[in-house]
Amino acid sequence: MTDEKQHIGSLFDRIAPTYDGLNHGLSLNIDRLWRRKTVALMPPAEHVLDVAIGTADLTIAMLRAGKAQRVTGIDLSREMMRIGEEKLTHKQSAAQTSTPGAKPVNFVYANAQSMPFDDASFDGVTCAFGCRNFSDLDAGLREMYRVLRPGGQVTILEFSYPSNKLIRWGYDLYFSHVLPLVGRLVSHDKTAYTYLNKSVKSFCWGEDFLRHLTQAGFQDARFETLTFGIATIYIAKK
């Protein structure tokens, strides 16, 4: 097992029990709106790959909206995926398929930078708040491109940095002090939410991220900012 798997996987395993509650609470449920907007920009697809599926929030939103008949989700945290499977079991109305008896979601423990799938295996690829955790962003995007069928769309939701100076000041204050403190008190993990803060601040966004998509082979790359630029949706085609 690589150092990346050990670090990222164990980090999210530790905070998995409190992850959803903290995410929704600290964002005042705005993260739910971001996911719904992301799903709204996705074309309907038969089989979608959800990279860094985590606790399956984006997958559940896709299934509810009828944007995917089947979803395969990959992640480095077994505990996050276990919680995601439990959520899907309790929300069967969100997991309907057109094929009676078919399993709508398949969870796979796998590295996004070396996926165990054949070329052109999926009609769509998506990722919510996972790209910044790749040790090699370009390798991860190349893998997304490889497993996507020609004509398919990749849809990525990720944190970004506000351009407005006043909003950026408040954003920095919140991410540097409030989020790590509350995250530490609730999750009882001293390092996880400090890492999350640093991973956001050091990650690329906007036009810079589009360049990475284009270098991976994607075409017609564009982005749409959300909530003053706190998050961004990236869309591109193969």
Number of C-alpha atoms within 10 A of each C-alpha: 5 7 9 14 16 12 13 17 19 17 18 19 19 17 21 22 15 13 20 16 13 18 16 13 12 16 12 10 13 15 16 16 12 21 20 16 15 24 24 14 15 19 14 17 19 15 19 27 26 28 26 27 27 32 26 24 18 22 32 23 21 27 21 17 15 19 21 28 21 26 26 18 26 24 25 26 26 21 20 24 24 16 18 22 18 12 16 19 12 10 13 12 11 19 23 19 17 10 10 7 8 11 13 21 25 13 19 19 16 18 19 25 17 12 18 14 11 10 14 15 15 24 21 31 26 25 25 24 17 19 23 19 17 18 15 12 20 17 16 20 22 21 19 31 25 20 21 24 18 14 11 20 28 25 23 21 26 21 23 22 22 22 11 10 9 10 15 16 12 12 16 16 12 15 19 17 13 14 20 21 15 14 23 17 11 14 17 13 15 13 12 19 21 18 14 17 17 12 16 18 17 11 17 19 25 18 13 10 19 21 14 19 26 16 13 20 16 21 16 12 20 15 18 13 20 18 11 14 19 16 20 24 25 24 23 21 21 19
